[in-house]
Amino acid sequence: MFPEPPTPGPPASDTPPDSSRISHGPVPPWALATVVLVSGLLVFSCCFCLYRKRCRRRLGKKSQAQAQVHLQEVKELGRSYINKVQPEVEELEPALSGPGQQVAEKHELGRLQYSLDYDFQSGQLLVGILQAEGLAALDLGGSSDPYVRVYLLPDKRRRHETKVHRQTLNPHFGETFAFKVPYVELGGRVLVMAVYDFDRFSRNDAIGEQEKLGDICFSLRYVPTAGKLTVIVLEAKNLKKMDVGGLSDPYVKVHLLQGGKKMRKKKTTIKKNTLNPYYNEAFSFEVPCDLVQKVQVELTVLDYDKLGKNEAIGKIFVGSNATGTELRHWSDMLANPRRPIAQWHSLRPPDRVRPLPVP
């Protein structure tokens, strides 16, 4: 007997199950929270970027407006100082041509009385040499033979001289000299009046001429928006001989003063064995816009000595309370913000340069 063969079942299907029949479960809460959080962050970032962009535009316009205000204020300040150096025609006092006579500072060498006037029709500066008194006696007999030499720097070749007055310490000159110079150039000129004792057989001795100490050239630059004052010491020339060998070892000290007190100090390198040093060294000081009219810059040229004390050759200072070419330089700097303004200045004896605090 043989077993019966198995009965074949239905053929297996090769088709995948229908996906529509798969049931989806509920979305987890953490997934919904993540989607909502990411969407909120994206919206917040976009809003924040737009807000910062608008704020930057406003700040940019505001800072630009402030910068324009600072520049305008400094320019107006510079123009006011220029008016002090070189007044307008309507502001000139006519009394200078008549009884308004100026008297030089009194020293042990005597004093000189003179007058100044300007003829606008002919474009001439009129210098009147009136009289002198208390002059130093340079002759053996206790007297002098004085005369006055007048010239207008930087042109030293054109000069005038008064007549010689014999054997007197109180001469009356009463002479007037004219210098052809445009009115707009007066601010950059220096009037020199030197009294000499005439000697027929030797060189004439100077009675009241100031000793030559040399000249210094430096530039000033002020940036109101940054509150930055830059002083560039460029060079000096014809310095006084301080060493035995007929030369010097000069360097320059730069002080920033406020209220008569030295607030900051800088100095250049030392140049050996020269009377005409070249530096080209820059120094910067932080000076806010509201303090620029209350500070001064003092430059002192010194002779370096390895063994002894460094001796001052000469000094100069610029600021709102300076006079002459020093005030002109300061006012030009303020009237031209961001631009370096270079100018030459004659050094003065250190004991006669004393910057006063600005009220």
C-alpha positions in Angstrom: 0.0 0.0 0.0 1.4 3.3 -0.9 0.5 6.7 0.8 -1.5 9.2 -1.0 0.4 12.3 -2.5 -0.4 15.7 -0.8 -3.0 17.8 -2.3 -1.4 21.0 -3.9 -2.6 24.3 -2.3 -3.3 27.6 -4.0 -0.2 29.2 -5.6 1.7 31.9 -3.5 1.2 35.5 -4.6 4.4 37.5 -5.5 2.7 40.9 -5.3 3.6 43.1 -2.2 0.9 43.9 0.2 -1.3 46.9 -0.4 0.2 50.0 1.3 -3.2 51.5 1.8 -3.9 48.8 4.2 -1.1 49.9 6.6 -2.5 52.0 9.5 -0.6 55.2 10.7 -0.3 55.9 14.3 -0.7 59.4 15.9 2.2 62.1 15.5 4.3 62.4 18.7 3.8 65.7 20.7 7.6 66.3 20.8 7.7 66.4 17.0 5.0 69.0 16.8 6.8 71.1 19.5 10.0 70.9 17.5 8.4 72.1 14.3 6.6 75.0 16.1 9.9 76.0 17.8 12.0 76.0 14.7 9.3 78.0 12.8 9.2 80.6 15.6 13.0 80.9 15.6 13.1 81.5 11.9 10.4 84.2 12.1 12.2 85.9 15.1 15.5 85.9 13.3 14.1 87.5 10.2 12.4 90.2 12.4 15.6 90.8 14.4 17.7 91.2 11.2 15.2 93.8 9.8 15.2 95.7 13.1 19.0 95.8 13.3 19.2 97.0 9.7 16.9 99.9 10.4 18.7 100.8 13.6 22.0 100.9 11.8 20.6 103.2 9.2 19.3 105.5 12.0 22.7 105.4 13.9 24.6 106.1 10.7 22.5 109.1 9.9 22.8 110.3 13.5 26.6 109.9 13.6 26.9 111.5 10.2 24.9 114.5 11.5 27.0 114.7 14.6 30.2 114.6 12.6 28.9 117.4 10.4 28.0 119.4 13.5 31.5 118.9 15.0 33.2 119.8 11.8 31.1 123.0 11.5 31.7 123.9 15.1 35.5 123.5 14.7 35.5 125.5 11.5 33.6 128.3 13.1 36.0 128.3 16.0 39.0 128.4 13.6 37.4 131.4 11.8 37.0 133.3 15.1 40.7 132.8 15.9 41.6 134.0 12.3 39.7 137.2 13.0 41.8 137.7 16.1 45.0 137.4 14.1 43.9 139.4 11.1 40.8 141.5 11.7 38.5 142.8 9.0 39.0 146.2 7.5 36.0 147.6 9.4 37.3 146.4 12.7 40.7 148.2 12.5 41.1 150.9 15.0 42.1 154.2 13.3 43.9 155.4 16.6 47.0 153.4 15.6 48.0 156.0 13.0 47.9 159.0 15.4 48.4 159.1 19.1 48.0 155.4 19.6 51.6 154.4 19.9 52.8 151.0 21.0 55.7 150.6 23.5 57.9 147.5 23.4 58.5 145.5 26.6 60.9 147.1 29.0 64.2 145.2 29.6 67.5 146.2 30.9 68.6 147.1 27.4 66.0 150.0 27.1 62.7 150.4 25.3 61.7 151.5 21.9 58.5 153.5 21.0 57.0 153.0 17.6 53.7 153.2 15.7 52.0 151.0 13.0 49.6 151.8 10.3 48.4 150.2 7.0 47.6 152.2 3.9 45.0 150.2 2.0 45.2 152.4 -1.1 48.9 151.9 -1.7 49.1 148.4 0.0 51.9 149.5 2.3 52.7 148.8 6.0 53.9 152.0 7.6 56.3 151.7 10.5 57.1 154.8 12.6 60.2 154.7 14.7 59.5 157.5 17.3 62.1 157.4 20.1 64.0 155.2 22.5 65.0 155.6 26.1 67.2 154.0 28.7 69.4 152.3 26.1 72.5 150.4 27.3 75.8 152.3 27.1 78.2 150.5 24.8 80.9 153.2 24.4 83.8 153.8 26.8 82.4 157.3 27.6 79.2 155.7 29.1 77.1 156.5 26.1 76.1 155.1 22.6 75.6 156.2 19.0 72.2 154.4 18.4 70.3 153.8 15.2 67.4 151.4 14.4 67.4 148.8 11.7 63.9 147.7 10.5 63.0 144.7 8.3 59.9 142.5 7.6 60.6 138.7 7.8 61.0 136.5 5.9 62.4 139.0 3.5 65.5 140.2 5.4 67.1 141.8 2.4 64.7 144.8 2.2 65.5 146.8 5.3 65.4 150.4 6.5 67.7 152.2 8.9 67.3 155.5 10.8 69.8 158.2 11.1 72.6 157.7 13.7 72.2 159.9 16.8 75.5 160.7 18.5 76.3 160.2 22.2 72.8 159.6 23.6 70.9 156.9 25.4 67.5 158.6 24.7 67.4 159.3 21.0 64.4 160.9 19.2 64.1 159.5 15.7 60.7 160.5 14.3 61.1 158.6 11.0 58.6 156.5 9.1 59.3 153.6 6.7 57.0 151.8 4.3 56.9 148.1 3.3 55.0 147.0 0.2 53.1 144.0 1.3 49.5 142.8 0.6 47.1 143.0 3.5 46.3 139.3 3.4 50.0 138.4 3.9 50.4 140.4 7.1 49.5 137.4 9.3 52.5 135.5 8.0 55.1 138.3 8.4 57.2 139.2 11.4 58.3 142.8 12.0 61.8 143.2 13.4 63.2 146.4 14.9 66.8 146.1 16.1 68.7 148.9 17.8 72.5 149.2 17.1 75.4 151.2 18.4 77.3 152.8 15.4 81.1 152.3 15.4 83.1 153.8 12.7 86.2 151.5 13.0 84.6 148.2 14.0 81.5 146.2 13.6 78.3 147.8 14.9 77.1 146.2 18.1 73.5 145.2 18.7 71.9 146.9 21.6 68.4 145.4 21.6 68.3 142.7 18.8 67.1 139.4 20.1 69.6 136.5 19.9 69.0 134.1 17.0 67.9 130.7 18.4 66.8 129.0 15.1 63.5 128.0 13.5 61.3 124.9 13.7 58.8 123.5 11.3 55.9 121.3 12.4 52.4 120.5 11.3 49.1 120.4 13.1 46.1 118.2 12.3 42.8 117.9 14.2 40.0 115.3 13.6 36.9 116.5 15.5 34.9 113.2 15.0 37.8 111.2 16.6 38.9 113.9 19.0 42.5 113.4 17.9 45.2 116.1 17.7 48.3 115.1 15.7 51.6 117.1 15.9 54.3 116.2 13.3 57.7 117.6 14.1 59.3 118.0 10.6 62.6 119.8 10.9 64.6 122.6 12.4 67.2 124.9 11.0 69.9 127.4 12.0 69.8 126.3 15.7 72.0 128.0 18.2 75.4 126.3 18.7 75.5 124.7 22.1 78.5 122.4 22.1 82.2 123.3 22.1 82.7 122.0 18.6 80.2 124.5 17.2 77.3 122.1 16.8 74.4 120.6 18.9 72.7 117.3 19.6 69.1 118.6 19.3 65.8 116.9 20.1 62.3 118.2 20.5 59.9 117.8 23.5 56.2 118.2 22.8 53.9 118.9 25.7 50.0 119.1 25.7 48.9 121.7 28.3 45.5 122.3 29.8 44.9 125.0 32.4 48.6 125.8 32.4 49.5 122.2 33.5 51.4 119.7 31.4 49.1 116.8 30.7 51.0 114.7 28.1 54.6 114.6 27.0 56.3 113.2 23.8 59.8 113.6 22.5 61.7 113.0 19.2 64.9 111.1 18.6 68.2 112.8 19.2 70.1 114.1 16.1 73.8 114.1 16.6 76.2 116.9 15.6 73.8 119.1 13.6 72.2 122.5 13.6 69.7 121.6 10.9 68.0 118.3 12.1 65.3 116.5 10.2 62.8 114.5 12.2 59.4 113.8 10.5 58.0 112.2 13.6 54.3 112.2 14.5 52.7 112.4 17.9 49.0 112.1 18.7 46.9 113.3 21.6 43.4 112.6 22.6 41.6 116.0 22.7 37.7 116.0 22.7 36.0 118.6 20.6 34.7 120.6 23.6 38.3 120.9 25.0 40.2 121.9 21.8 39.9 125.6 22.6 41.2 125.0 26.1 44.5 123.3 25.4 47.9 124.4 24.1 50.8 122.6 22.5 54.3 123.6 23.6 57.4 122.6 21.6 60.9 122.9 23.2 64.2 122.2 21.3 66.9 120.9 23.6 70.5 120.1 23.3 71.3 116.6 24.6 74.2 116.2 26.9 75.4 112.8 28.0 77.2 114.0 31.1 75.3 117.1 32.2 71.8 118.5 32.1 70.1 118.9 28.7 69.9 122.6 27.9 66.9 124.2 26.2 67.7 126.1 23.0 64.4 127.6 22.4 60.6 127.2 22.8 57.4 127.9 21.0 53.7 127.3 21.8 50.5 127.3 19.9 46.9 127.6 21.1 43.8 129.7 21.3 45.6 132.2 23.6 48.7 132.5 21.5 49.5 135.5 19.3 50.9 136.3 15.9 52.0 133.4 13.7 51.4 130.9 16.5 47.7 131.9 16.7 47.5 131.9 12.9 48.8 128.3 12.8 46.3 127.1 15.4 43.3 128.9 13.7 44.3 127.5 10.3 44.3 124.0 11.8 40.8 124.4 13.2 39.5 126.1 10.1 40.7 123.0 8.0 39.8 119.9 10.0 41.4 116.6 9.0 44.1 118.4 7.0 47.7 118.7 8.2 48.8 122.4 8.3 52.6 122.9 8.3 54.3 126.2 9.2 57.7 127.5 10.2 58.2 129.3 13.6 61.1 131.2 15.1 62.2 129.8 18.5 62.0 132.1 21.5 64.0 132.2 24.7 62.6 129.5 27.0 62.2 131.9 30.0 60.0 134.2 27.9 57.5 131.5 26.7 54.9 130.9 29.3 51.5 129.7 28.1 48.7 131.1 30.1 45.6 129.0 31.0 42.6 129.6 28.8 39.7 131.0 30.7 
